[in-house]
């Protein structure tokens, strides 16, 4: 990655987004901490120092995207990389969640990122270069119980990203998809409080720093997609197209996840 790039990261006040911002700054780049929570974004930017600045952004609003990008161009004169990372989660069995909760998940996790891509794309093409990085999830292939609408949103987001990247294959804009598995973030802490998410804890979660390191490397190498952890990629893709095998996987591993979740909850409550 060339030094001195301008990198805008959505949902960057905490979690994976903040970790990406920190590593990008360490590499000598300027970073825009974009988040719907401006106070937390400003606190994060202040913690990172003068190479970062905060920007309020509701990714579900097309108008808000245009205002935000106008501000980026006003202050930085360009944007080299947009990392669409922001996401929300409503955990629980699909039958127990309201339609509004499912709708909000789709609007944020899929359409919010699409808003970002389509708002930034013409600007990046006009400046003659750019890179769109989409943070999807392993559940784009593996629709786990307890995350039905989250998985649906990431699955649809993957499809849109791939189609757009093929359409724009002759343009000067690069496209990268990132599929993290379970990652230690505030979102995972929320998932740990819901029994429906036991399967998500069958494996050992990655750290946000591990995911961020892979994303920053991907900004440099510009691969089409990266799986995290990498060794799970082939198995995840195979399971994703075999419903019977996926069902067996869920039945086999939920008990393991449940045991590990109980240990985690004990640590969370200070009982272990």
C-alpha positions in Angstrom: 0.0 0.0 0.0 1.4 3.4 -1.0 2.0 5.7 2.0 -0.2 8.7 2.5 -3.5 7.2 1.3 -6.9 8.4 2.5 -8.9 5.6 4.0 -12.5 6.0 5.0 -13.9 3.3 7.3 -17.5 3.0 8.3 -18.5 1.8 11.7 -15.0 2.7 12.8 -15.7 4.0 16.3 -15.1 0.5 17.7 -14.5 -3.1 16.9 -13.0 -4.2 13.6 -13.4 -0.7 12.1 -11.4 0.9 14.9 -8.7 -1.8 14.6 -8.4 -1.2 10.8 -8.1 2.6 11.4 -5.3 2.1 14.0 -3.2 -0.1 11.7 -3.8 2.1 8.7 -2.6 5.1 10.7 0.4 3.1 11.8 1.2 2.6 8.1 1.2 6.3 7.5 -2.2 6.9 6.1 -4.9 9.4 6.9 -8.1 7.9 8.2 -11.7 9.0 8.3 -13.5 7.5 11.3 -17.1 7.3 10.0 -19.8 6.2 12.4 -23.4 7.0 13.2 -22.3 7.7 16.8 -20.3 10.9 16.3 -19.3 11.2 20.0 -17.7 7.8 20.0 -16.1 8.5 16.6 -14.6 11.7 17.8 -13.2 9.9 20.9 -11.7 7.3 18.8 -10.1 9.8 16.4 -8.8 11.8 19.3 -7.2 8.6 20.8 -5.5 7.9 17.5 -4.1 11.4 17.0 -3.9 14.0 14.2 -3.9 11.5 11.3 -7.5 10.6 12.0 -10.7 12.6 12.0 -14.3 11.8 12.8 -17.3 12.0 10.5 -20.9 11.4 11.4 -22.5 8.9 8.9 -25.8 7.1 8.8 -25.1 4.5 6.1 -28.7 3.9 5.5 -29.2 7.4 4.2 -28.2 8.1 0.6 -28.3 11.9 1.3 -26.0 11.4 4.3 -23.5 9.5 2.2 -23.3 12.4 -0.3 -22.8 14.9 2.5 -20.1 12.8 4.1 -18.2 12.2 0.9 -18.4 15.9 0.1 -16.7 16.6 3.4 -14.0 14.0 2.7 -13.3 15.7 -0.7 -13.4 19.1 0.9 -10.8 18.1 3.6 -8.7 15.5 1.8 -9.3 16.3 -1.9 -9.6 12.6 -2.6 -10.5 9.2 -1.2 -8.3 6.2 -2.0 -10.0 3.4 0.0 -13.6 3.0 1.3 -14.0 0.1 3.8 -17.6 -0.7 4.2 -17.5 -2.3 7.6 -20.5 -0.9 9.6 -23.1 -3.5 10.6 -25.7 -4.2 13.3 -27.1 -7.5 14.6 -30.5 -8.5 16.1 -29.9 -11.9 17.6 -32.5 -14.6 18.2 -34.6 -17.1 16.4 -36.1 -15.6 13.2 -39.7 -16.4 14.5 -39.0 -14.3 17.7 -37.8 -11.2 16.0 -40.1 -8.5 14.7 -40.3 -7.8 11.0 -38.9 -4.3 11.8 -35.8 -5.9 13.3 -35.3 -8.1 10.2 -35.9 -5.0 8.0 -33.4 -2.9 9.9 -30.8 -5.6 9.6 -31.2 -5.8 5.8 -31.4 -2.0 5.4 -28.2 -1.5 7.4 -26.0 -4.5 6.6 -26.8 -4.8 2.9 -28.4 -1.6 1.6 -26.2 0.6 3.8 -23.0 -0.8 2.2 -24.6 -0.6 -1.3 -25.4 3.1 -0.6 -21.7 3.5 0.1 -20.4 1.7 -2.9 -22.8 3.5 -5.3 -22.1 6.9 -3.8 -18.4 6.5 -3.9 -18.0 4.7 -7.2 -18.5 7.6 -9.6 -16.2 9.8 -7.5 -13.4 7.1 -7.5 -13.8 6.6 -11.3 -13.7 10.3 -11.9 -10.4 10.6 -9.9 -9.0 7.7 -11.8 -8.4 5.2 -9.0 -9.9 3.8 -5.8 -10.6 0.6 -3.9 -13.9 -0.6 -2.5 -13.5 -3.1 0.4 -16.7 -4.8 1.6 -16.6 -6.5 5.0 -19.1 -9.4 4.6 -19.0 -12.5 6.9 -18.6 -16.2 6.8 -22.3 -16.4 7.4 -22.7 -15.1 3.8 -22.1 -18.8 3.0 -23.2 -20.3 6.3 -26.6 -19.0 7.5 -26.4 -20.0 11.1 -29.4 -20.3 13.4 -30.0 -17.1 15.4 -28.6 -14.9 12.6 -31.1 -15.4 9.8 -31.5 -11.8 8.6 -27.9 -11.0 9.4 -26.8 -13.9 7.1 -29.3 -12.9 4.5 -28.0 -9.4 4.4 -24.4 -10.5 4.1 -25.3 -13.1 1.4 -27.1 -10.4 -0.6 -24.3 -8.0 -0.1 -21.8 -10.5 -1.4 -23.9 -11.0 -4.5 -24.2 -7.3 -5.2 -20.4 -6.7 -4.6 -19.4 -9.5 -7.0 -21.9 -8.4 -9.7 -20.7 -4.8 -9.4 -17.0 -5.8 -9.5 -17.6 -7.7 -12.7 -19.5 -4.8 -14.3 -16.7 -2.5 -13.4 -13.8 -4.8 -14.3 -12.5 -2.3 -16.9 -12.7 0.6 -14.5 -9.8 1.9 -12.4 -11.5 0.8 -9.2 -10.5 -2.4 -7.3 -12.9 -4.5 -5.3 -12.2 -6.8 -2.3 -14.6 -8.9 -0.3 -13.7 -9.9 3.3 -15.3 -12.8 5.1 -14.4 -12.8 8.8 -15.5 -15.6 11.1 -16.5 -14.9 14.7 -14.5 -11.9 16.0 -14.0 -10.5 19.4 -16.0 -7.2 19.1 -18.9 -5.6 20.9 -21.2 -7.4 18.5 -19.9 -10.8 19.6 -20.5 -9.8 23.2 -24.1 -9.1 22.3 -24.3 -12.5 20.6 -23.0 -14.2 23.7 -26.1 -13.2 25.7 -28.4 -15.0 23.4 -28.9 -18.8 23.6 -29.8 -19.0 19.9 -26.2 -18.1 19.0 -24.5 -21.0 20.7 -23.1 -22.4 17.4 -21.2 -19.1 16.8 -18.9 -20.1 19.8 -18.0 -23.6 18.6 -14.7 -22.2 17.3 -12.1 -19.8 18.8 -13.0 -16.2 17.8 -10.4 -14.1 16.0 -9.3 -10.8 17.4 -10.3 -7.5 15.8 -6.6 -6.8 15.3 -6.1 -10.1 13.4 -9.0 -9.2 11.0 -7.7 -5.6 10.7 -4.2 -6.8 9.8 -5.7 -8.9 7.0 -7.8 -6.0 5.7 -4.9 -3.6 5.7 -2.9 -6.2 3.8 -5.8 -6.6 1.3 -5.8 -2.9 0.7 -2.2 -3.3 -0.5 -2.6 -6.6 -2.5 -6.2 -6.0 -3.7 -7.4 -9.7 -3.9 -10.9 -10.4 -5.0 -11.7 -12.0 -1.6 -10.2 -13.2 1.6 -11.5 -15.7 4.2 -10.6 -15.3 7.8 -9.2 -17.6 9.0 -7.9 -18.5 5.6 -7.8 -22.2 6.2 -11.6 -22.3 6.6 -12.4 -20.9 3.2 -12.7 -24.1 1.2 -14.8 -25.8 3.8 -17.1 -22.8 4.2 -17.8 -22.6 0.5 -18.5 -26.3 0.3 -20.9 -26.3 3.2 -22.6 -23.2 1.9 -24.0 -25.1 -1.2 -24.9 -28.3 0.6 -27.9 -27.8 2.9 -27.9 -31.4 4.3 -24.2 -31.1 5.2 -24.8 -27.7 6.7 -27.6 -29.1 8.8 -25.3 -31.9 10.1 -22.6 -29.4 10.8 -25.1 -27.3 12.9 -26.3 -30.4 14.8 -22.8 -31.6 15.5 -21.3 -28.4 16.6 -24.0 -26.6 18.5 -23.4 -28.7 21.6 -19.7 -27.8 21.5 -20.6 -24.1 21.1 -23.0 -24.3 24.0 -20.3 -25.6 26.3 -17.9 -22.9 25.3 -20.6 -20.3 25.6 -21.3 -21.3 29.2 -17.6 -20.9 30.0 -17.5 -17.5 28.3 -20.6 -16.4 30.3 -19.0 -17.4 33.5 -16.0 -15.3 32.7 -18.3 -12.4 31.8 -20.0 -12.5 35.2 -16.8 -13.0 37.1 -17.6 -16.6 38.2 -14.6 -18.2 36.6 
